[in-house]
Amino acid sequence: METTRVLLVRHGQSRGNAERRFGGHTPTPLSELGHRQAEATARALAAEGVTAVYSSDLLRAVETAEPLPRATGLEVRQTAALRERSVGLMEGLTFEEAAAAHPEEYAALLRGDFEHVLAGGESYRQLLDRAAAELDRAAEENRGGTVAVFSHAGTIGILALHLMGALDAPALKPVWLSSSNCGITRFELRSDGFVRVSAFNDTRHLIGLV
């Protein structure tokens, strides 16, 4: 029975995270803590036999992925398909600023409406369409291997639900799966269609980091 392992890894703490700002598609870099988290994550993943590395092309994800190729010699395949959901007019704003300046969009975001297209941004449905297609392609191209995917909180939540088959219904209820900075979510995809979630938001490798 052939098994493909998929490791979904959220980026390390960004400067935007530290300032409680919406990241979206903005090129916010990692904070100093985020860089330490990325190094610790690379050490953990280097022991897991990773055979391919994919990353969102946004700076905070790329900076998180970079230490792993140094440890393994693998190339990072960057793609816009694995970006965070664009939150349009709210990008770069603090949560408080967004709530004050764009209350309707902010409320729609909190509701988790799957089909709502944020002003100037995307819906979760649009995020699913682009990110799931890329993940499925990566898994198919690396069958039998271990694929590390560096992405973002919203994208990882959607991809995890996609792999579990939870987004196949025509009408979807709001669901949010929370992922910490550099949390690792591990899936095993068997060739007979069986999907095993072996860990969700594993942060044991970050113990002791401040």
C-alpha positions as CSV (number, residue, x, y, z in Angstrom):
1,M,0.0,0.0,0.0
2,E,1.6,3.3,-1.1
3,T,1.4,6.2,1.4
4,T,2.2,9.8,0.7
5,R,2.8,12.0,3.8
6,V,1.8,15.7,3.7
7,L,3.1,18.1,6.3
8,L,1.3,21.4,6.5
9,V,3.4,24.0,8.3
10,R,2.3,27.5,9.2
11,H,4.9,30.2,8.9
12,G,6.7,31.5,12.0
13,Q,5.6,34.6,13.9
14,S,5.7,37.5,11.5
15,R,6.0,41.2,12.4
16,G,2.4,41.5,11.4
17,N,1.4,38.7,13.9
18,A,3.4,40.4,16.6
19,E,1.6,43.7,15.9
20,R,-1.9,42.0,15.6
21,R,-2.2,43.0,11.9
22,F,-4.0,41.3,9.1
23,G,-1.3,39.7,6.9
24,G,-3.2,38.6,3.8
25,H,-1.0,39.1,0.7
26,T,1.2,41.7,2.3
27,P,5.0,41.0,2.3
28,T,5.5,41.1,6.0
29,P,8.7,39.4,7.2
30,L,9.3,37.2,10.2
31,S,10.0,38.6,13.6
32,E,13.2,37.6,15.5
33,L,11.1,34.9,17.3
34,G,9.7,33.8,13.9
35,H,13.3,33.2,12.6
36,R,14.1,31.1,15.7
37,Q,10.8,29.1,15.2
38,A,11.8,28.5,11.5
39,E,15.2,27.1,12.5
40,A,13.6,24.8,15.1
41,T,11.0,23.6,12.6
42,A,13.7,22.8,10.0
43,R,15.6,20.7,12.6
44,A,12.4,18.8,13.4
45,L,11.4,18.3,9.7
46,A,15.0,17.3,8.6
47,A,14.5,14.1,10.7
48,E,11.2,13.2,8.9
49,G,12.6,12.3,5.5
50,V,11.1,15.2,3.6
51,T,11.4,14.6,-0.2
52,A,9.8,17.8,-1.5
53,V,9.3,21.3,-0.2
54,Y,6.5,23.7,-1.3
55,S,5.9,27.2,0.0
56,S,3.6,30.2,-0.4
57,D,5.6,32.9,-2.2
58,L,4.8,35.4,0.5
59,L,7.9,36.6,2.5
60,R,6.9,35.2,5.9
61,A,6.4,31.7,4.4
62,V,9.5,31.7,2.3
63,E,11.6,32.8,5.3
64,T,10.1,30.0,7.3
65,A,10.9,27.4,4.6
66,E,14.4,28.5,3.9
67,P,16.2,26.7,6.7
68,L,14.9,23.3,5.6
69,P,16.7,23.2,2.2
70,R,19.9,24.2,4.0
71,A,19.5,21.0,6.1
72,T,18.3,18.7,3.3
73,G,19.5,20.1,0.0
74,L,16.0,20.2,-1.4
75,E,14.7,23.1,-3.5
76,V,11.8,25.2,-2.3
77,R,9.0,25.4,-4.9
78,Q,7.3,28.8,-4.4
79,T,3.8,29.4,-5.6
80,A,1.1,32.1,-5.2
81,A,-1.5,29.3,-5.0
82,L,-0.5,28.6,-1.4
83,R,-0.9,32.2,-0.2
84,E,-3.1,33.3,2.7
85,R,-6.6,34.4,1.9
86,S,-6.5,38.0,0.7
87,V,-8.5,40.2,3.1
88,G,-8.6,43.1,0.6
89,L,-9.2,46.5,2.2
90,M,-8.2,45.2,5.7
91,E,-4.7,44.0,4.7
92,G,-2.0,45.6,6.8
93,L,-4.5,47.0,9.3
94,T,-4.5,46.1,13.0
95,F,-7.6,44.1,14.0
96,E,-8.9,47.2,15.8
97,E,-8.3,49.5,12.8
98,A,-10.1,47.0,10.5
99,A,-13.1,46.7,12.8
100,A,-13.4,50.5,12.9
101,A,-12.8,51.3,9.3
102,H,-14.5,48.3,7.6
103,P,-17.1,47.0,10.1
104,E,-19.2,45.0,7.6
105,E,-16.2,43.3,6.1
106,Y,-14.7,42.6,9.5
107,A,-18.0,41.1,10.7
108,A,-18.2,38.9,7.6
109,L,-14.7,37.7,8.3
110,L,-15.5,36.8,11.9
111,R,-18.7,34.9,10.7
112,G,-16.6,32.7,8.5
113,D,-19.0,32.9,5.6
114,F,-17.4,30.5,3.1
115,E,-18.8,32.2,0.0
116,H,-18.4,35.9,1.0
117,V,-15.9,37.7,-1.2
118,L,-14.2,40.3,1.0
119,A,-14.0,43.8,-0.6
120,G,-10.9,43.8,-2.7
121,G,-10.1,40.3,-1.5
122,E,-11.2,36.7,-1.7
123,S,-13.7,34.2,-0.4
124,Y,-12.8,31.0,1.4
125,R,-14.2,29.2,-1.7
126,Q,-11.7,31.0,-3.9
127,L,-8.9,30.2,-1.5
128,L,-10.0,26.5,-1.5
129,D,-10.0,26.4,-5.3
130,R,-6.5,27.7,-5.8
131,A,-4.8,26.1,-2.8
132,A,-6.4,22.6,-3.0
133,A,-5.6,22.2,-6.7
134,E,-1.9,23.0,-5.9
135,L,-1.8,20.6,-2.9
136,D,-3.4,17.8,-4.9
137,R,-0.9,18.3,-7.7
138,A,2.0,18.3,-5.2
139,A,0.8,15.1,-3.6
140,E,0.3,13.4,-7.0
141,E,3.8,14.4,-8.2
142,N,5.4,13.1,-5.0
143,R,3.5,9.9,-4.5
144,G,5.1,7.7,-1.8
145,G,7.2,10.7,-0.5
146,T,6.9,13.2,2.3
147,V,5.8,16.7,1.1
148,A,6.4,19.7,3.4
149,V,4.0,22.6,2.6
150,F,4.7,26.0,4.2
151,S,1.7,28.2,4.2
152,H,-0.6,30.3,6.4
153,A,-3.2,29.9,9.1
154,G,-6.3,30.3,6.9
155,T,-4.9,28.3,4.1
156,I,-3.8,25.4,6.3
157,G,-7.2,25.2,7.9
158,I,-8.8,25.0,4.5
159,L,-6.3,22.5,3.2
160,A,-6.8,20.3,6.3
161,L,-10.5,20.3,5.8
162,H,-10.0,19.6,2.1
163,L,-7.8,16.5,2.8
164,M,-10.4,15.2,5.3
165,G,-13.2,15.6,2.7
166,A,-15.1,18.1,4.9
167,L,-15.5,20.6,2.1
168,D,-17.2,18.4,-0.5
169,A,-20.8,19.5,0.3
170,P,-22.4,22.2,-1.9
171,A,-23.3,24.3,1.1
172,L,-20.7,24.7,3.8
173,K,-21.0,25.7,7.5
174,P,-18.4,28.1,9.0
175,V,-15.5,26.1,10.4
176,W,-12.2,27.3,11.7
177,L,-9.2,25.1,12.4
178,S,-6.6,27.1,14.4
179,S,-2.9,26.6,13.6
180,S,-0.1,28.2,15.7
181,N,3.0,29.8,14.2
182,C,5.2,26.9,12.9
183,G,2.6,24.4,14.0
184,I,2.9,21.1,11.9
185,T,-0.2,19.2,10.8
186,R,0.6,15.7,9.5
187,F,-1.5,13.7,7.0
188,E,-0.9,10.2,5.6
189,L,-2.7,9.7,2.2
190,R,-3.0,6.1,1.3
191,S,-3.3,4.9,-2.3
192,D,-6.7,3.2,-1.5
193,G,-8.1,6.6,-0.5
194,F,-7.8,6.2,3.3
195,V,-6.7,9.5,5.0
196,R,-5.0,9.5,8.4
197,V,-4.4,12.6,10.5
198,S,-1.4,11.7,12.6
199,A,-1.0,15.2,14.2
200,F,-2.7,18.6,14.2
201,N,-0.9,21.8,15.1
202,D,2.1,20.0,16.6
203,T,4.3,22.5,18.3
204,R,6.5,20.3,20.5
205,H,9.6,21.3,18.6
206,L,9.1,24.9,19.7
207,I,9.2,24.2,23.5
208,G,11.5,26.6,25.2
209,L,11.5,29.3,22.5
210,V,10.8,32.8,23.6
